[in-house]
Amino acid sequence: MYDSYAVRSLSIASKKLGDTHAAVDVVQQLFIDIWQRRNDINTQTSIKSYMISALYFKVFMYFRRQGVQQRHVDKYKLYVEPYSDDELFKVKLDKEQFESLQEAIEE
């Protein structure tokens, strides 16, 4: 199954996502999920149709996760925006703190 559909799936995912690295991750996750659910999958259509539908679902979920993550990052950026000099408190993050926060959001 992998040999038959991996290249085609990667091509479709790359076109939809516009990012080859993300496409590789999505396709890899697709095959992991199929392998984990291999005993429960009952396709009423062809394997090709099933694979394409499952891939489109994975791409959709990728965009959905990205949107949620970006909203959190945007809200946080508003929170840590430097305040004017006459305000009592200033919130500043160094690069390491920001990267740590970004990793936590992604997890």
Backbone as XML, in Angstrom:
<?xml version="1.0"?>
<chain id="A" units="angstrom">
  <residue number="1" name="MET">
    <atom name="N" x="0.833" y="-1.189" z="0.000"/>
    <atom name="CA" x="0.000" y="0.000" z="0.000"/>
    <atom name="C" x="0.884" y="1.261" z="0.000"/>
  </residue>
  <residue number="2" name="TYR">
    <atom name="N" x="1.906" y="1.238" z="0.855"/>
    <atom name="CA" x="2.798" y="2.389" z="0.927"/>
    <atom name="C" x="3.481" y="2.615" z="-0.415"/>
  </residue>
  <residue number="3" name="ASP">
    <atom name="N" x="4.010" y="1.528" z="-0.987"/>
    <atom name="CA" x="4.708" y="1.647" z="-2.269"/>
    <atom name="C" x="3.788" y="2.176" z="-3.364"/>
  </residue>
  <residue number="4" name="SER">
    <atom name="N" x="2.516" y="1.825" z="-3.292"/>
    <atom name="CA" x="1.563" y="2.238" z="-4.327"/>
    <atom name="C" x="1.093" y="3.679" z="-4.184"/>
  </residue>
  <residue number="5" name="TYR">
    <atom name="N" x="0.980" y="4.172" z="-2.949"/>
    <atom name="CA" x="0.314" y="5.454" z="-2.744"/>
    <atom name="C" x="1.158" y="6.554" z="-2.101"/>
  </residue>
  <residue number="6" name="ALA">
    <atom name="N" x="2.344" y="6.245" z="-1.641"/>
    <atom name="CA" x="3.140" y="7.253" z="-0.924"/>
    <atom name="C" x="3.535" y="8.420" z="-1.823"/>
  </residue>
  <residue number="7" name="VAL">
    <atom name="N" x="4.045" y="8.140" z="-3.004"/>
    <atom name="CA" x="4.515" y="9.219" z="-3.887"/>
    <atom name="C" x="3.345" y="10.096" z="-4.325"/>
  </residue>
  <residue number="8" name="ARG">
    <atom name="N" x="2.240" y="9.472" z="-4.715"/>
    <atom name="CA" x="1.057" y="10.231" z="-5.132"/>
    <atom name="C" x="0.510" y="11.066" z="-3.956"/>
  </residue>
  <residue number="9" name="SER">
    <atom name="N" x="0.466" y="10.470" z="-2.768"/>
    <atom name="CA" x="-0.030" y="11.190" z="-1.592"/>
    <atom name="C" x="0.860" y="12.380" z="-1.264"/>
  </residue>
  <residue number="10" name="LEU">
    <atom name="N" x="2.160" y="12.184" z="-1.348"/>
    <atom name="CA" x="3.095" y="13.275" z="-1.073"/>
    <atom name="C" x="2.941" y="14.395" z="-2.094"/>
  </residue>
  <residue number="11" name="SER">
    <atom name="N" x="2.740" y="14.042" z="-3.335"/>
    <atom name="CA" x="2.543" y="15.051" z="-4.380"/>
    <atom name="C" x="1.286" y="15.879" z="-4.116"/>
  </residue>
  <residue number="12" name="ILE">
    <atom name="N" x="0.198" y="15.209" z="-3.787"/>
    <atom name="CA" x="-1.061" y="15.912" z="-3.496"/>
    <atom name="C" x="-0.902" y="16.800" z="-2.270"/>
  </residue>
  <residue number="13" name="ALA">
    <atom name="N" x="-0.333" y="16.254" z="-1.201"/>
    <atom name="CA" x="-0.171" y="17.019" z="0.038"/>
    <atom name="C" x="0.736" y="18.225" z="-0.173"/>
  </residue>
  <residue number="14" name="SER">
    <atom name="N" x="1.800" y="18.064" z="-0.953"/>
    <atom name="CA" x="2.710" y="19.182" z="-1.221"/>
    <atom name="C" x="1.992" y="20.311" z="-1.955"/>
  </residue>
  <residue number="15" name="LYS">
    <atom name="N" x="1.171" y="19.951" z="-2.920"/>
    <atom name="CA" x="0.419" y="20.965" z="-3.667"/>
    <atom name="C" x="-0.589" y="21.676" z="-2.772"/>
  </residue>
  <residue number="16" name="LYS">
    <atom name="N" x="-1.264" y="20.928" z="-1.920"/>
    <atom name="CA" x="-2.281" y="21.525" z="-1.055"/>
    <atom name="C" x="-1.667" y="22.382" z="0.055"/>
  </residue>
  <residue number="17" name="LEU">
    <atom name="N" x="-0.552" y="21.917" z="0.608"/>
    <atom name="CA" x="0.060" y="22.625" z="1.742"/>
    <atom name="C" x="1.054" y="23.687" z="1.308"/>
  </residue>
  <residue number="18" name="GLY">
    <atom name="N" x="1.668" y="23.498" z="0.159"/>
    <atom name="CA" x="2.690" y="24.442" z="-0.289"/>
    <atom name="C" x="3.968" y="24.344" z="0.511"/>
  </residue>
  <residue number="19" name="ASP">
    <atom name="N" x="4.153" y="23.242" z="1.215"/>
    <atom name="CA" x="5.325" y="23.053" z="2.067"/>
    <atom name="C" x="5.677" y="21.569" z="2.056"/>
  </residue>
  <residue number="20" name="THR">
    <atom name="N" x="6.805" y="21.236" z="1.465"/>
    <atom name="CA" x="7.194" y="19.838" z="1.318"/>
    <atom name="C" x="7.420" y="19.159" z="2.665"/>
  </residue>
  <residue number="21" name="HIS">
    <atom name="N" x="8.038" y="19.869" z="3.600"/>
    <atom name="CA" x="8.304" y="19.273" z="4.913"/>
    <atom name="C" x="6.999" y="18.961" z="5.649"/>
  </residue>
  <residue number="22" name="ALA">
    <atom name="N" x="6.063" y="19.866" z="5.592"/>
    <atom name="CA" x="4.761" y="19.618" z="6.226"/>
    <atom name="C" x="4.044" y="18.479" z="5.520"/>
  </residue>
  <residue number="23" name="ALA">
    <atom name="N" x="4.165" y="18.419" z="4.199"/>
    <atom name="CA" x="3.522" y="17.350" z="3.433"/>
    <atom name="C" x="4.072" y="15.984" z="3.825"/>
  </residue>
  <residue number="24" name="VAL">
    <atom name="N" x="5.383" y="15.904" z="4.007"/>
    <atom name="CA" x="5.997" y="14.642" z="4.436"/>
    <atom name="C" x="5.424" y="14.226" z="5.790"/>
  </residue>
  <residue number="25" name="ASP">
    <atom name="N" x="5.315" y="15.166" z="6.716"/>
    <atom name="CA" x="4.761" y="14.866" z="8.039"/>
    <atom name="C" x="3.308" y="14.392" z="7.943"/>
  </residue>
  <residue number="26" name="VAL">
    <atom name="N" x="2.516" y="15.060" z="7.120"/>
    <atom name="CA" x="1.102" y="14.702" z="6.977"/>
    <atom name="C" x="0.969" y="13.303" z="6.379"/>
  </residue>
  <residue number="27" name="VAL">
    <atom name="N" x="1.725" y="13.017" z="5.340"/>
    <atom name="CA" x="1.646" y="11.705" z="4.694"/>
    <atom name="C" x="2.150" y="10.617" z="5.645"/>
  </residue>
  <residue number="28" name="GLN">
    <atom name="N" x="3.214" y="10.916" z="6.358"/>
    <atom name="CA" x="3.715" y="9.948" z="7.329"/>
    <atom name="C" x="2.649" y="9.658" z="8.385"/>
  </residue>
  <residue number="29" name="GLN">
    <atom name="N" x="2.002" y="10.685" z="8.887"/>
    <atom name="CA" x="0.958" y="10.501" z="9.887"/>
    <atom name="C" x="-0.222" y="9.715" z="9.308"/>
  </residue>
  <residue number="30" name="LEU">
    <atom name="N" x="-0.531" y="9.953" z="8.047"/>
    <atom name="CA" x="-1.601" y="9.210" z="7.378"/>
    <atom name="C" x="-1.301" y="7.714" z="7.393"/>
  </residue>
  <residue number="31" name="PHE">
    <atom name="N" x="-0.104" y="7.334" z="7.003"/>
    <atom name="CA" x="0.236" y="5.919" z="6.965"/>
    <atom name="C" x="0.349" y="5.314" z="8.366"/>
  </residue>
  <residue number="32" name="ILE">
    <atom name="N" x="0.794" y="6.094" z="9.324"/>
    <atom name="CA" x="0.824" y="5.604" z="10.715"/>
    <atom name="C" x="-0.597" y="5.326" z="11.189"/>
  </residue>
  <residue number="33" name="ASP">
    <atom name="N" x="-1.505" y="6.259" z="10.944"/>
    <atom name="CA" x="-2.896" y="6.071" z="11.363"/>
    <atom name="C" x="-3.536" y="4.868" z="10.679"/>
  </residue>
  <residue number="34" name="ILE">
    <atom name="N" x="-3.274" y="4.708" z="9.398"/>
    <atom name="CA" x="-3.826" y="3.555" z="8.678"/>
    <atom name="C" x="-3.275" y="2.258" z="9.263"/>
  </residue>
  <residue number="35" name="TRP">
    <atom name="N" x="-1.985" y="2.245" z="9.549"/>
    <atom name="CA" x="-1.386" y="1.045" z="10.123"/>
    <atom name="C" x="-1.986" y="0.737" z="11.496"/>
  </residue>
  <residue number="36" name="GLN">
    <atom name="N" x="-2.173" y="1.753" z="12.312"/>
    <atom name="CA" x="-2.717" y="1.536" z="13.652"/>
    <atom name="C" x="-4.186" y="1.082" z="13.611"/>
  </residue>
  <residue number="37" name="ARG">
    <atom name="N" x="-4.897" y="1.501" z="12.580"/>
    <atom name="CA" x="-6.318" y="1.133" z="12.476"/>
    <atom name="C" x="-6.577" y="0.063" z="11.411"/>
  </residue>
  <residue number="38" name="ARG">
    <atom name="N" x="-5.539" y="-0.628" z="10.989"/>
    <atom name="CA" x="-5.647" y="-1.557" z="9.863"/>
    <atom name="C" x="-6.702" y="-2.633" z="10.073"/>
  </residue>
  <residue number="39" name="ASN">
    <atom name="N" x="-6.938" y="-3.054" z="11.304"/>
    <atom name="CA" x="-7.932" y="-4.098" z="11.571"/>
    <atom name="C" x="-9.359" y="-3.562" z="11.595"/>
  </residue>
  <residue number="40" name="ASP">
    <atom name="N" x="-9.502" y="-2.255" z="11.767"/>
    <atom name="CA" x="-10.831" y="-1.651" z="11.877"/>
    <atom name="C" x="-11.315" y="-0.995" z="10.590"/>
  </residue>
  <residue number="41" name="ILE">
    <atom name="N" x="-10.427" y="-0.816" z="9.632"/>
    <atom name="CA" x="-10.789" y="-0.114" z="8.405"/>
    <atom name="C" x="-11.583" y="-1.047" z="7.505"/>
  </residue>
  <residue number="42" name="ASN">
    <atom name="N" x="-12.756" y="-0.570" z="7.116"/>
    <atom name="CA" x="-13.618" y="-1.324" z="6.220"/>
    <atom name="C" x="-14.012" y="-0.390" z="5.085"/>
  </residue>
  <residue number="43" name="THR">
    <atom name="N" x="-13.282" y="-0.459" z="3.993"/>
    <atom name="CA" x="-13.544" y="0.458" z="2.895"/>
    <atom name="C" x="-14.675" y="-0.065" z="2.029"/>
  </residue>
  <residue number="44" name="GLN">
    <atom name="N" x="-15.621" y="0.799" z="1.766"/>
    <atom name="CA" x="-16.732" y="0.469" z="0.883"/>
    <atom name="C" x="-16.409" y="0.870" z="-0.550"/>
  </residue>
  <residue number="45" name="THR">
    <atom name="N" x="-15.349" y="1.642" z="-0.711"/>
    <atom name="CA" x="-14.917" y="2.100" z="-2.032"/>
    <atom name="C" x="-13.535" y="1.527" z="-2.306"/>
  </residue>
  <residue number="46" name="SER">
    <atom name="N" x="-12.921" y="1.984" z="-3.352"/>
    <atom name="CA" x="-11.578" y="1.513" z="-3.675"/>
    <atom name="C" x="-10.559" y="2.058" z="-2.667"/>
  </residue>
  <residue number="47" name="ILE">
    <atom name="N" x="-9.451" y="1.385" z="-2.581"/>
    <atom name="CA" x="-8.367" y="1.835" z="-1.697"/>
    <atom name="C" x="-7.902" y="3.226" z="-2.121"/>
  </residue>
  <residue number="48" name="LYS">
    <atom name="N" x="-7.821" y="3.459" z="-3.413"/>
    <atom name="CA" x="-7.386" y="4.762" z="-3.923"/>
    <atom name="C" x="-8.304" y="5.865" z="-3.420"/>
  </residue>
  <residue number="49" name="SER">
    <atom name="N" x="-9.611" y="5.660" z="-3.523"/>
    <atom name="CA" x="-10.582" y="6.658" z="-3.045"/>
    <atom name="C" x="-10.451" y="6.871" z="-1.539"/>
  </residue>
  <residue number="50" name="TYR">
    <atom name="N" x="-10.275" y="5.778" z="-0.819"/>
    <atom name="CA" x="-10.113" y="5.871" z="0.627"/>
    <atom name="C" x="-8.870" y="6.674" z="0.977"/>
  </residue>
  <residue number="51" name="MET">
    <atom name="N" x="-7.765" y="6.385" z="0.304"/>
    <atom name="CA" x="-6.509" y="7.083" z="0.575"/>
    <atom name="C" x="-6.631" y="8.580" z="0.303"/>
  </residue>
  <residue number="52" name="ILE">
    <atom name="N" x="-7.244" y="8.932" z="-0.802"/>
    <atom name="CA" x="-7.387" y="10.349" z="-1.139"/>
    <atom name="C" x="-8.267" y="11.053" z="-0.120"/>
  </residue>
  <residue number="53" name="SER">
    <atom name="N" x="-9.371" y="10.420" z="0.272"/>
    <atom name="CA" x="-10.252" y="11.020" z="1.283"/>
    <atom name="C" x="-9.535" y="11.185" z="2.615"/>
  </residue>
  <residue number="54" name="ALA">
    <atom name="N" x="-8.815" y="10.150" z="3.018"/>
    <atom name="CA" x="-8.076" y="10.211" z="4.282"/>
    <atom name="C" x="-6.990" y="11.283" z="4.229"/>
  </residue>
  <residue number="55" name="LEU">
    <atom name="N" x="-6.345" y="11.409" z="3.089"/>
    <atom name="CA" x="-5.309" y="12.432" z="2.933"/>
    <atom name="C" x="-5.898" y="13.834" z="3.018"/>
  </residue>
  <residue number="56" name="TYR">
    <atom name="N" x="-7.011" y="14.052" z="2.343"/>
    <atom name="CA" x="-7.646" y="15.369" z="2.410"/>
    <atom name="C" x="-8.072" y="15.704" z="3.844"/>
  </residue>
  <residue number="57" name="PHE">
    <atom name="N" x="-8.528" y="14.708" z="4.581"/>
    <atom name="CA" x="-8.882" y="14.928" z="5.984"/>
    <atom name="C" x="-7.643" y="15.326" z="6.779"/>
  </residue>
  <residue number="58" name="LYS">
    <atom name="N" x="-6.518" y="14.641" z="6.550"/>
    <atom name="CA" x="-5.272" y="14.980" z="7.255"/>
    <atom name="C" x="-4.812" y="16.395" z="6.915"/>
  </residue>
  <residue number="59" name="VAL">
    <atom name="N" x="-4.931" y="16.774" z="5.647"/>
    <atom name="CA" x="-4.549" y="18.130" z="5.233"/>
    <atom name="C" x="-5.449" y="19.152" z="5.924"/>
  </residue>
  <residue number="60" name="PHE">
    <atom name="N" x="-6.752" y="18.876" z="5.958"/>
    <atom name="CA" x="-7.693" y="19.765" z="6.633"/>
    <atom name="C" x="-7.323" y="19.921" z="8.108"/>
  </residue>
  <residue number="61" name="MET">
    <atom name="N" x="-7.022" y="18.808" z="8.773"/>
    <atom name="CA" x="-6.670" y="18.863" z="10.191"/>
    <atom name="C" x="-5.353" y="19.617" z="10.405"/>
  </residue>
  <residue number="62" name="TYR">
    <atom name="N" x="-4.439" y="19.510" z="9.459"/>
    <atom name="CA" x="-3.185" y="20.260" z="9.544"/>
    <atom name="C" x="-3.474" y="21.762" z="9.528"/>
  </residue>
  <residue number="63" name="PHE">
    <atom name="N" x="-4.289" y="22.193" z="8.569"/>
    <atom name="CA" x="-4.630" y="23.619" z="8.490"/>
    <atom name="C" x="-5.387" y="24.068" z="9.738"/>
  </residue>
  <residue number="64" name="ARG">
    <atom name="N" x="-6.228" y="23.223" z="10.237"/>
    <atom name="CA" x="-6.990" y="23.566" z="11.444"/>
    <atom name="C" x="-6.052" y="23.751" z="12.636"/>
  </residue>
  <residue number="65" name="ARG">
    <atom name="N" x="-5.107" y="22.813" z="12.813"/>
    <atom name="CA" x="-4.126" y="22.936" z="13.908"/>
    <atom name="C" x="-3.281" y="24.187" z="13.753"/>
  </residue>
  <residue number="66" name="GLN">
    <atom name="N" x="-2.855" y="24.460" z="12.526"/>
    <atom name="CA" x="-2.043" y="25.648" z="12.275"/>
    <atom name="C" x="-2.809" y="26.909" z="12.636"/>
  </residue>
  <residue number="67" name="GLY">
    <atom name="N" x="-4.089" y="26.951" z="12.308"/>
    <atom name="CA" x="-4.911" y="28.115" z="12.621"/>
    <atom name="C" x="-5.033" y="28.327" z="14.118"/>
  </residue>
  <residue number="68" name="VAL">
    <atom name="N" x="-5.241" y="27.253" z="14.852"/>
    <atom name="CA" x="-5.359" y="27.346" z="16.313"/>
    <atom name="C" x="-4.041" y="27.810" z="16.910"/>
  </residue>
  <residue number="69" name="GLN">
    <atom name="N" x="-2.935" y="27.221" z="16.464"/>
    <atom name="CA" x="-1.630" y="27.614" z="16.978"/>
    <atom name="C" x="-1.339" y="29.077" z="16.676"/>
  </residue>
  <residue number="70" name="GLN">
    <atom name="N" x="-1.654" y="29.514" z="15.472"/>
    <atom name="CA" x="-1.379" y="30.892" z="15.086"/>
    <atom name="C" x="-2.209" y="31.869" z="15.904"/>
  </residue>
  <residue number="71" name="ARG">
    <atom name="N" x="-3.451" y="31.520" z="16.199"/>
    <atom name="CA" x="-4.281" y="32.400" z="17.042"/>
    <atom name="C" x="-3.663" y="32.567" z="18.418"/>
  </residue>
  <residue number="72" name="HIS">
    <atom name="N" x="-3.137" y="31.465" z="18.984"/>
    <atom name="CA" x="-2.497" y="31.557" z="20.300"/>
    <atom name="C" x="-1.242" y="32.418" z="20.236"/>
  </residue>
  <residue number="73" name="VAL">
    <atom name="N" x="-0.454" y="32.237" z="19.206"/>
    <atom name="CA" x="0.769" y="33.036" z="19.053"/>
    <atom name="C" x="0.407" y="34.507" z="18.877"/>
  </residue>
  <residue number="74" name="ASP">
    <atom name="N" x="-0.604" y="34.795" z="18.049"/>
    <atom name="CA" x="-1.026" y="36.182" z="17.832"/>
    <atom name="C" x="-1.499" y="36.835" z="19.129"/>
  </residue>
  <residue number="75" name="LYS">
    <atom name="N" x="-2.296" y="36.100" z="19.907"/>
    <atom name="CA" x="-2.771" y="36.647" z="21.185"/>
    <atom name="C" x="-1.617" y="36.884" z="22.139"/>
  </residue>
  <residue number="76" name="TYR">
    <atom name="N" x="-0.650" y="35.965" z="22.149"/>
    <atom name="CA" x="0.491" y="36.131" z="23.028"/>
    <atom name="C" x="1.340" y="37.316" z="22.601"/>
  </residue>
  <residue number="77" name="LYS">
    <atom name="N" x="1.504" y="37.492" z="21.307"/>
    <atom name="CA" x="2.283" y="38.633" z="20.825"/>
    <atom name="C" x="1.639" y="39.941" z="21.250"/>
  </residue>
  <residue number="78" name="LEU">
    <atom name="N" x="0.323" y="39.994" z="21.235"/>
    <atom name="CA" x="-0.365" y="41.199" z="21.711"/>
    <atom name="C" x="-0.084" y="41.433" z="23.190"/>
  </residue>
  <residue number="79" name="TYR">
    <atom name="N" x="-0.034" y="40.356" z="23.945"/>
    <atom name="CA" x="0.198" y="40.453" z="25.381"/>
    <atom name="C" x="1.605" y="40.948" z="25.694"/>
  </residue>
  <residue number="80" name="VAL">
    <atom name="N" x="2.583" y="40.481" z="24.934"/>
    <atom name="CA" x="3.960" y="40.835" z="25.264"/>
    <atom name="C" x="4.477" y="42.027" z="24.471"/>
  </residue>
  <residue number="81" name="GLU">
    <atom name="N" x="3.619" y="42.660" z="23.723"/>
    <atom name="CA" x="4.028" y="43.847" z="22.978"/>
    <atom name="C" x="4.612" y="44.867" z="23.960"/>
  </residue>
  <residue number="82" name="PRO">
    <atom name="N" x="5.712" y="45.461" z="23.629"/>
    <atom name="CA" x="6.312" y="46.420" z="24.564"/>
    <atom name="C" x="5.348" y="47.582" z="24.867"/>
  </residue>
  <residue number="83" name="TYR">
    <atom name="N" x="5.278" y="47.887" z="26.138"/>
    <atom name="CA" x="4.434" y="49.001" z="26.573"/>
    <atom name="C" x="5.210" y="50.308" z="26.442"/>
  </residue>
  <residue number="84" name="SER">
    <atom name="N" x="4.510" y="51.410" z="26.554"/>
    <atom name="CA" x="5.176" y="52.708" z="26.479"/>
    <atom name="C" x="6.063" y="52.912" z="27.707"/>
  </residue>
  <residue number="85" name="ASP">
    <atom name="N" x="7.060" y="53.780" z="27.572"/>
    <atom name="CA" x="8.050" y="53.973" z="28.630"/>
    <atom name="C" x="7.456" y="54.487" z="29.932"/>
  </residue>
  <residue number="86" name="ASP">
    <atom name="N" x="6.339" y="55.189" z="29.864"/>
    <atom name="CA" x="5.794" y="55.756" z="31.090"/>
    <atom name="C" x="4.917" y="54.785" z="31.855"/>
  </residue>
  <residue number="87" name="GLU">
    <atom name="N" x="4.735" y="53.587" z="31.343"/>
    <atom name="CA" x="3.930" y="52.609" z="32.078"/>
    <atom name="C" x="4.794" y="51.908" z="33.115"/>
  </residue>
  <residue number="88" name="LEU">
    <atom name="N" x="4.144" y="51.426" z="34.159"/>
    <atom name="CA" x="4.860" y="50.801" z="35.263"/>
    <atom name="C" x="5.587" y="49.522" z="34.870"/>
  </residue>
  <residue number="89" name="PHE">
    <atom name="N" x="4.907" y="48.671" z="34.185"/>
    <atom name="CA" x="5.486" y="47.364" z="33.885"/>
    <atom name="C" x="5.722" y="47.212" z="32.395"/>
  </residue>
  <residue number="90" name="LYS">
    <atom name="N" x="6.834" y="46.634" z="32.093"/>
    <atom name="CA" x="7.128" y="46.283" z="30.709"/>
    <atom name="C" x="7.287" y="44.775" z="30.644"/>
  </residue>
  <residue number="91" name="VAL">
    <atom name="N" x="6.721" y="44.194" z="29.621"/>
    <atom name="CA" x="6.863" y="42.761" z="29.431"/>
    <atom name="C" x="7.800" y="42.552" z="28.252"/>
  </residue>
  <residue number="92" name="LYS">
    <atom name="N" x="8.899" y="41.910" z="28.526"/>
    <atom name="CA" x="9.856" y="41.628" z="27.464"/>
    <atom name="C" x="10.252" y="40.159" z="27.541"/>
  </residue>
  <residue number="93" name="LEU">
    <atom name="N" x="10.374" y="39.561" z="26.399"/>
    <atom name="CA" x="10.833" y="38.181" z="26.333"/>
    <atom name="C" x="12.123" y="38.136" z="25.533"/>
  </residue>
  <residue number="94" name="ASP">
    <atom name="N" x="13.045" y="37.345" z="26.006"/>
    <atom name="CA" x="14.208" y="37.128" z="25.172"/>
    <atom name="C" x="13.898" y="36.007" z="24.186"/>
  </residue>
  <residue number="95" name="LYS">
    <atom name="N" x="14.783" y="35.793" z="23.264"/>
    <atom name="CA" x="14.553" y="34.816" z="22.194"/>
    <atom name="C" x="14.311" y="33.414" z="22.759"/>
  </residue>
  <residue number="96" name="GLU">
    <atom name="N" x="15.071" y="33.029" z="23.763"/>
    <atom name="CA" x="14.945" y="31.695" z="24.347"/>
    <atom name="C" x="13.570" y="31.494" z="24.988"/>
  </residue>
  <residue number="97" name="GLN">
    <atom name="N" x="13.085" y="32.490" z="25.715"/>
    <atom name="CA" x="11.766" y="32.395" z="26.337"/>
    <atom name="C" x="10.674" y="32.294" z="25.281"/>
  </residue>
  <residue number="98" name="PHE">
    <atom name="N" x="10.772" y="33.078" z="24.221"/>
    <atom name="CA" x="9.766" y="33.059" z="23.161"/>
    <atom name="C" x="9.743" y="31.700" z="22.476"/>
  </residue>
  <residue number="99" name="GLU">
    <atom name="N" x="10.938" y="31.147" z="22.178"/>
    <atom name="CA" x="10.999" y="29.843" z="21.529"/>
    <atom name="C" x="10.436" y="28.755" z="22.438"/>
  </residue>
  <residue number="100" name="SER">
    <atom name="N" x="10.713" y="28.844" z="23.716"/>
    <atom name="CA" x="10.169" y="27.888" z="24.674"/>
    <atom name="C" x="8.647" y="27.946" z="24.708"/>
  </residue>
  <residue number="101" name="LEU">
    <atom name="N" x="8.119" y="29.153" z="24.706"/>
    <atom name="CA" x="6.670" y="29.318" z="24.694"/>
    <atom name="C" x="6.074" y="28.780" z="23.405"/>
  </residue>
  <residue number="102" name="GLN">
    <atom name="N" x="6.721" y="29.058" z="22.304"/>
    <atom name="CA" x="6.230" y="28.596" z="21.007"/>
    <atom name="C" x="6.211" y="27.063" z="20.954"/>
  </residue>
  <residue number="103" name="GLU">
    <atom name="N" x="7.226" y="26.406" z="21.506"/>
    <atom name="CA" x="7.255" y="24.935" z="21.552"/>
    <atom name="C" x="6.113" y="24.416" z="22.403"/>
  </residue>
  <residue number="104" name="ALA">
    <atom name="N" x="5.835" y="25.074" z="23.530"/>
    <atom name="CA" x="4.742" y="24.643" z="24.397"/>
    <atom name="C" x="3.405" y="24.762" z="23.681"/>
  </residue>
  <residue number="105" name="ILE">
    <atom name="N" x="3.228" y="25.813" z="22.923"/>
    <atom name="CA" x="1.979" y="26.002" z="22.175"/>
    <atom name="C" x="1.834" y="24.921" z="21.123"/>
  </residue>
  <residue number="106" name="GLU">
    <atom name="N" x="2.912" y="24.615" z="20.434"/>
    <atom name="CA" x="2.862" y="23.580" z="19.403"/>
    <atom name="C" x="2.553" y="22.210" z="19.976"/>
  </residue>
  <residue number="107" name="GLU">
    <atom name="N" x="3.087" y="21.910" z="21.168"/>
    <atom name="CA" x="2.807" y="20.619" z="21.810"/>
    <atom name="C" x="1.361" y="20.547" z="22.218"/>
  </residue>
</chain>
